[in-house]
Amino acid sequence: MAKTNSSKRLSTRTIALGAILTALVVVLQFLGQFIRFGPVAISLVLIPIVIGAATCGTRISTWLGFVFGVVVLFSDAQAFIAIDILGTIVTVLVKGVLCGLCAGLSYKFISKFNVYAAVAVAAFVCPVVNTGVFLACCSIFFMDTLTEWATSFGFSSTVDFMFLGLVGANFLFELATNIVLSPVVVRILNIRKRQK
């Protein structure tokens, strides 16, 4: 019984690394406000979420996704808060939590076969879920406003605006940086871990 309880607890190393990654999520999200493609800031914070999934597990990656959502509320959600406060809170928290959870679960499943493939899959899943949930929530909570924005920016349809104006370049940048950088950082961390 004692073994079962202790196996469910997070190790000191995992908690310490989780704390470092949490701080990194906060810093990168605030810095991300200054790196923009279009009206939405780039989410560089997805990289530490994937690293957390690969090095600390699903609980930590989900926590990091939640922290990401909370920081977005205070740093980059003003335009949406002005439209619908509850819709904005639901959107940013759900997309953050789910991108962390799905990255953690996909890493956990694939790592049984190959660790580096698992990191690559988690690095792909994290931005896809983040962007997918964002678009789904936008269509639920903000469709009327998005239609107005689409017209004012000269897009032929709201769907075009959502995919090309809101998330197009941002998503591609996030996906590329995640897929390139996350496996590299995890590999470096694993090498350092073996050297100790």
BELRA-V123693 format. One record per pair of residues at least 6 apart in sequence whose C-alpha atoms are under 7 Angstrom apart, sorted by the first residue. I is the first residue (numbers start at 0). GAP is how many residues later the second one is. Records with the same first field share a line. If there is no record, write none. Layout:
I: GAP + GAP
This chain:
13: 42
17: 34 + 38 + 42
20: 27 + 31
21: 42
23: 24
24: 20 + 23 + 43
25: 42 + 45
27: 16 + 17
28: 14 + 15 + 16 + 42
29: 45
31: 9 + 10 + 11 + 12
32: 8 + 43
34: 6 + 7
35: 6
36: 132 + 133
37: 127 + 128
38: 127
39: 126
41: 128 + 132
42: 131
43: 130
45: 80 + 81 + 132
46: 131 + 135
48: 12 + 15 + 16 + 51
49: 11 + 53 + 72 + 73 + 132
50: 131 + 135
51: 8 + 9
52: 7 + 8 + 50 + 51 + 54
53: 53 + 65
56: 47
57: 43 + 46 + 47
60: 39 + 40 + 43
61: 35 + 38 + 39
63: 36
64: 31 + 32 + 34 + 35
65: 27 + 30 + 31
67: 28
68: 23 + 24 + 27
69: 23
71: 20
72: 16 + 19
79: 8
80: 7
86: 54
90: 43 + 46
94: 35 + 38 + 39
95: 34
97: 31
98: 27 + 28 + 30 + 31
99: 26
101: 23 + 24
102: 19 + 22 + 23
105: 12 + 15 + 16
106: 11 + 12 + 14 + 15
109: 7 + 8
110: 7
115: 67
118: 64
119: 59 + 63
122: 55 + 56 + 59
123: 51 + 55
126: 47 + 48
130: 40
145: 12
146: 11
149: 7 + 8 + 11
154: 6
